[in-house]
């Protein structure tokens, strides 16, 4: 991909207005710029197809790189089940809807991608604390919102065997954070949710993933959404929301 700026946001939840506001916050966007959505883009969730949001995103002159969160369908199912109107770029390992070619979806099981000269590790999925409410009321819910154990193990092995000397992992983009970071964001937990009922399998897996990338001398920053706030947890972990964060400040560190 050609050189350009890289921005990261999260939790758009299918809102055309939010997409428009994200674009407005970027000064003089160009065709080489990239906006990464760290989960819950919500362009498709259940039977809901957010055409207005996709049309708003199409107006951005650059590209969107979308990783699924917990309130997203598995976008690669369009290719898996041969749904019409979608294509796959083998070279970039992304899928896209032909009507919206600048919205690119990374593998639903995550992976490592080169974006504008930097390597990003994508760690998708999380648990929906509103799972039972959604199921009880017939609202959208993705039973595959978290990676299964096999996919978690495969991605761990993939990263563990990655040749850092040739292709260092610069940034990590996940939808949620490692469990060990919980004391720094637990104030955002919903008071109406009994935390003993929450499935923390993804966060616990991310603890083991963190042991890999934190030992990487090239690792610059971990970005995640899910909790609907923007805050810096420490010098390596940043929570993002609907304000696009420019990664420029971490380049060269």
C-alpha positions as CSV (number, residue, x, y, z in Angstrom):
1,X,0.0,0.0,0.0
2,X,1.2,3.5,-0.8
3,X,2.5,5.7,2.0
4,X,-0.1,7.8,3.7
5,X,-1.4,8.6,7.2
6,X,-3.0,5.9,9.3
7,X,-5.8,6.6,11.7
8,X,-7.6,4.3,14.2
9,X,-11.1,4.4,15.7
10,X,-13.7,1.9,16.9
11,X,-17.3,1.2,17.7
12,X,-19.1,2.9,14.8
13,X,-22.1,0.6,15.2
14,X,-23.4,1.2,11.7
15,X,-23.9,4.9,12.1
16,X,-23.6,7.0,8.9
17,X,-23.4,10.2,11.1
18,X,-20.5,8.8,13.1
19,X,-18.7,7.9,9.8
20,X,-19.2,11.4,8.6
21,X,-17.9,12.9,11.8
22,X,-14.8,10.6,11.8
23,X,-14.0,11.8,8.2
24,X,-14.5,15.5,9.2
25,X,-11.9,15.1,12.0
26,X,-9.2,14.3,9.5
27,X,-7.5,17.3,8.0
28,X,-7.3,17.1,4.2
29,X,-7.9,13.4,3.7
30,X,-6.1,11.9,0.7
31,X,-6.4,8.7,-1.3
32,X,-3.3,7.3,0.5
33,X,-4.8,7.7,4.0
34,X,-6.2,4.7,5.9
35,X,-8.7,4.6,8.7
36,X,-8.7,1.4,10.7
37,X,-11.8,0.4,12.6
38,X,-10.9,-1.7,15.6
39,X,-14.1,-3.6,15.8
40,X,-17.8,-3.0,15.8
41,X,-18.0,-1.1,12.6
42,X,-21.5,-2.6,12.4
43,X,-21.7,-2.3,8.7
44,X,-23.5,-5.7,8.9
45,X,-24.9,-7.3,12.0
46,X,-27.5,-10.0,12.0
47,X,-29.9,-9.1,9.1
48,X,-29.1,-5.4,9.3
49,X,-27.1,-4.1,6.4
50,X,-26.1,-0.5,7.0
51,X,-26.1,0.9,3.5
52,X,-26.1,4.5,4.6
53,X,-23.0,4.0,6.7
54,X,-21.3,2.2,3.8
55,X,-22.2,5.0,1.4
56,X,-20.8,7.6,3.9
57,X,-17.6,5.6,4.1
58,X,-17.3,5.4,0.4
59,X,-16.9,9.2,0.3
60,X,-13.6,9.0,2.1
61,X,-10.9,9.2,-0.6
62,X,-8.7,6.7,1.1
63,X,-9.3,3.2,2.5
64,X,-11.0,1.7,5.5
65,X,-9.5,-1.3,7.1
66,X,-12.2,-3.1,9.1
67,X,-11.7,-5.7,11.8
68,X,-14.7,-7.3,13.3
69,X,-15.6,-6.9,16.9
70,X,-18.4,-8.5,18.9
71,X,-21.2,-6.5,17.2
72,X,-20.3,-7.5,13.7
73,X,-21.1,-10.3,11.3
74,X,-18.3,-12.5,10.1
75,X,-17.7,-10.5,6.9
76,X,-15.7,-13.3,5.2
77,X,-18.8,-15.5,5.2
78,X,-19.7,-13.7,2.0
79,X,-16.8,-15.4,0.3
80,X,-17.1,-18.6,2.3
81,X,-20.7,-19.1,1.2
82,X,-20.2,-17.6,-2.3
83,X,-22.6,-14.7,-1.7
84,X,-22.7,-12.5,-4.8
85,X,-21.3,-9.0,-5.0
86,X,-18.2,-9.6,-2.9
87,X,-14.6,-10.2,-3.9
88,X,-11.4,-11.2,-2.3
89,X,-7.9,-9.7,-2.9
90,X,-5.5,-12.6,-2.5
91,X,-2.5,-10.3,-2.5
92,X,-3.8,-8.1,0.4
93,X,-5.7,-10.9,2.2
94,X,-8.9,-8.9,2.4
95,X,-12.5,-9.1,1.2
96,X,-14.6,-6.2,0.0
97,X,-18.1,-5.5,-1.4
98,X,-17.8,-4.6,-5.0
99,X,-20.1,-1.5,-4.5
100,X,-17.8,-0.3,-1.7
101,X,-14.2,-1.1,-2.9
102,X,-12.5,1.2,-0.4
103,X,-13.9,-0.7,2.7
104,X,-11.6,-3.7,3.2
105,X,-12.2,-6.4,5.8
106,X,-9.3,-8.2,7.3
107,X,-9.6,-12.0,8.0
108,X,-12.3,-12.7,10.6
109,X,-9.8,-14.8,12.5
110,X,-7.2,-12.0,12.5
111,X,-3.6,-12.0,11.3
112,X,-0.7,-9.8,10.4
113,X,-1.1,-7.1,7.7
114,X,1.2,-4.5,6.1
115,X,-0.4,-1.1,6.0
116,X,1.5,1.8,4.5
117,X,4.8,0.3,5.3
118,X,4.0,-0.8,8.9
119,X,3.0,-4.3,10.2
120,X,-0.2,-4.6,12.2
121,X,-1.4,-7.6,14.2
122,X,-5.2,-7.8,14.2
123,X,-6.9,-9.6,17.1
124,X,-10.6,-9.7,16.5
125,X,-13.7,-10.5,18.6
126,X,-14.9,-10.1,22.2
127,X,-17.8,-11.2,24.4
128,X,-21.1,-9.3,24.3
129,X,-22.2,-8.5,27.9
130,X,-25.7,-8.0,26.4
131,X,-25.7,-11.5,24.9
132,X,-28.6,-12.9,26.8
133,X,-30.6,-9.7,26.4
134,X,-30.1,-9.9,22.7
135,X,-31.0,-13.5,22.5
136,X,-34.1,-13.1,24.7
137,X,-35.4,-10.2,22.6
138,X,-34.5,-11.5,19.1
139,X,-31.8,-8.8,18.5
140,X,-28.7,-9.4,16.3
141,X,-26.1,-11.7,17.8
142,X,-23.1,-13.4,16.3
143,X,-22.5,-16.8,18.0
144,X,-19.0,-16.6,16.6
145,X,-18.2,-13.2,18.1
146,X,-15.2,-14.7,20.0
147,X,-12.6,-16.8,18.2
148,X,-12.9,-20.5,19.0
149,X,-10.0,-22.2,20.8
150,X,-8.6,-23.7,17.6
151,X,-8.4,-20.2,16.0
152,X,-6.9,-18.7,19.1
153,X,-4.2,-21.4,19.1
154,X,-3.6,-21.0,15.4
155,X,-3.1,-17.3,15.7
156,X,-0.9,-17.6,18.7
157,X,1.4,-20.1,16.8
158,X,1.3,-17.8,13.7
159,X,2.6,-14.9,15.8
160,X,5.1,-16.9,17.8
161,X,6.7,-18.1,14.5
162,X,6.6,-14.7,12.8
163,X,10.1,-13.6,11.6
164,X,10.5,-10.4,13.5
165,X,13.9,-9.7,12.1
166,X,12.5,-9.5,8.5
167,X,9.1,-8.1,9.2
168,X,8.6,-6.6,12.7
169,X,5.2,-6.2,14.2
170,X,4.8,-2.5,14.8
171,X,1.3,-2.1,16.1
172,X,-1.5,-4.3,17.5
173,X,-5.2,-3.7,16.9
174,X,-7.7,-5.7,19.0
175,X,-11.3,-5.1,19.9
176,X,-10.7,-5.7,23.6
177,X,-7.7,-5.6,26.0
178,X,-5.7,-8.2,27.8
179,X,-7.2,-9.2,31.1
180,X,-4.2,-7.9,33.0
181,X,-5.1,-4.4,32.0
182,X,-8.6,-4.6,33.5
183,X,-7.8,-2.5,36.6
184,X,-7.1,0.4,34.2
185,X,-10.5,0.3,32.5
186,X,-12.9,-1.5,34.9
187,X,-14.5,1.8,35.8
188,X,-16.2,1.6,32.4
189,X,-18.0,-1.7,33.2
190,X,-21.7,-1.4,33.1
191,X,-23.1,-1.4,36.6
192,X,-26.1,-3.4,35.5
193,X,-24.0,-6.4,34.5
194,X,-22.9,-9.0,37.0
195,X,-19.2,-9.3,36.1
196,X,-19.1,-12.9,37.4
197,X,-21.4,-13.8,34.4
198,X,-19.0,-12.3,31.8
199,X,-17.0,-14.7,29.6
200,X,-13.4,-13.4,29.7
201,X,-12.0,-16.0,27.4
202,X,-10.8,-13.5,24.8
203,X,-9.1,-11.2,27.4
204,X,-7.4,-14.2,29.0
205,X,-6.1,-15.3,25.6
206,X,-4.9,-11.8,24.9
207,X,-2.8,-12.1,28.1
208,X,-0.8,-14.9,26.4
209,X,-0.6,-13.0,23.1
210,X,0.7,-9.9,25.0
211,X,3.6,-12.1,26.2
212,X,4.6,-12.5,22.6
213,X,4.3,-8.9,21.2
214,X,5.5,-7.1,24.4
215,X,8.8,-9.0,24.1
216,X,9.1,-7.7,20.5
217,X,11.5,-4.7,20.6
218,X,9.7,-3.2,17.6
219,X,6.2,-3.2,19.3
220,X,5.0,0.4,19.5
221,X,1.4,0.5,20.6
222,X,-1.7,-1.6,21.3
223,X,-5.0,-0.1,20.2
224,X,-8.5,-1.4,21.3
225,X,-12.1,-0.3,21.4
226,X,-15.1,-2.1,22.9
227,X,-15.5,0.2,26.0
228,X,-16.7,3.4,24.3
229,X,-14.1,5.8,25.5
230,X,-10.8,7.3,24.4
231,X,-8.0,7.0,26.9
232,X,-4.3,6.2,27.3
233,X,-3.9,3.3,29.7
234,X,-0.1,3.5,29.8
235,X,2.8,4.0,27.3
236,X,1.8,0.9,25.3
237,X,-2.0,0.6,25.5
238,X,-4.5,3.1,24.1
239,X,-8.3,2.7,24.1
240,X,-9.9,4.3,21.0
241,X,-13.5,5.2,20.2
242,X,-15.1,7.5,17.6
243,X,-12.2,10.1,17.5
244,X,-9.7,9.0,14.9
245,X,-6.2,8.6,16.4
246,X,-3.3,9.3,14.2
247,X,-0.5,6.8,14.8
248,X,2.2,9.3,13.7
249,X,3.2,10.0,17.2
250,X,4.4,6.4,17.7
251,X,6.2,6.2,14.4
252,X,10.0,6.2,14.9
253,X,9.8,5.3,18.6
